[in-house]
Amino acid sequence: MATKRPKRTATQRRTLAAQDPITGKVAVITGASRGIGLEIARALGTRGCNLALAARSFYSLGQAAKELSQHHVNILQRSCDVRVESSVKEFFDAVSNEFGRVDFLINNAGIAHELASTEKLNPLVWSDVIQTNLDGLFYCTHYALPLMKAGSTIVNNLSVAAQGQFPGHAAYNASKWGGLGFTNTLREELRERRIRVVALIPGPTNTDIWEQFWPDRPRDRMMTAASVAQAVVACLELPPEAVVEEIKLRPIGGTFENV
């Protein structure tokens, strides 16, 4: 389902684009119905960026799109399961038909799991996490790239787990380490095409993902999802000849025990 904004004249579009490098661009955001993904959508929508939003829950996505429509940008929303190649392909076919291009790809969809040693970790849980966090990262990038040109940017949300070791989180850690390896390889592949690739590596951020393994987390010592979104947008608005290759964010008080 797409929500249309009133058409601007060519002169208005050129004026807005000259004033703001975000205005008029097209951003694809996965896992866009909540948390960091929703905050990035809010930050970009405020700046006049058109949005293609994907999430598993169409209802939650619809609620997000309804809120974002206040920014008078074009919004495409589709239920998409990033674990399933055909679902991802269908989503990007819709993006191509609606917008014809992708300027910003925000690979944000991701899940964690309850704490469990490798011996006790359910193999089905392992598969679900790897398929969502790693296979989904590949599928979305694979189908987005034909729609991207020089000056475009890919941001992969990886988490501090991409560079850490957290006992009881084998599947999550493995998926994020794999995601960082993929991101670093992708960056080198796309340099000649001048497509920027950014590894987003945030520390403890107050989102729902913690409910599975630490519901009593110290929220007041964590970053907000909006803070992470602000850092992402700052990288997207850089001149096209420059790139921030890694965004490493931590709470001002530093990381803390058991995180």
Steps between C-alpha positions, in 0.01 A plus 500: 500500500643840404415836651540791258603851585392802294714541190757775500609687190841427346624837625385422854672160491827649379488772765431252781772261383751783488411600853504151653682191363238274664192660347349308211723195543363147535582298811427131547481403868450144621372431850335841469201452729680566830828572676798633307337437163195711584714778643709511182178518298380787717827688465510457122131573451540825689765596245275428202639158411264257326469171686468133407427318824515127567420291807344163575194646673285686250283640779795655688641626172167659414497684831850630434412608146191683626716700739767570238245624246493833685831582331330505157747262339429200279478186712501141378427238764524126452497200730832328432671204661871555439566132568320408179663591169173514308351739756800731470489489121131589498568794730775642280289446189243724668771755586615499137148549370424779747826696507732357233806537720647463850721775642529370856475136605467459876535130582356516849287186540639274769410274791671364809421199721474398862830432670603136459832320480592344168421157643148608595424734211212368290623440141176654371580820690851497354360470147242773552757750627754421228237516227363832623822678588736363237304348211260793509791744488623333181159467334408865555836625377495265200164626377561866586828539316355503145298804610799687646745730327806709589440710809264247658560366850448166674483495881508161672386499862732248666514574874795497735466120489678511161824564687429342838452165671192457715454153655154361444452690175674272252252541214472876538876548529569274201244680286643841584863396452397354165314820420810708565707276274238535229488878547877539475513286186209686344670834562804394300285360219307824463780756525538525123125551466528778761227348714572561865474216754470575870522259794272622779636364829296640789548408861213449746190667356162499673287296259265203533768250398619488862169359626607147404808481716515803733158657561628691806777672305616839636318712240630826645856394418425410140485703180167575338413371154455863394865571586613215278275625220650847527850358446383303196342805339817702560692245292240497224524876452876498441621614156509203258880490488527416872388207713498411868577129478405413858266668744601390848264638761509441873304643794680800647570301816657219299386140473415315818523153644296222335442705181 
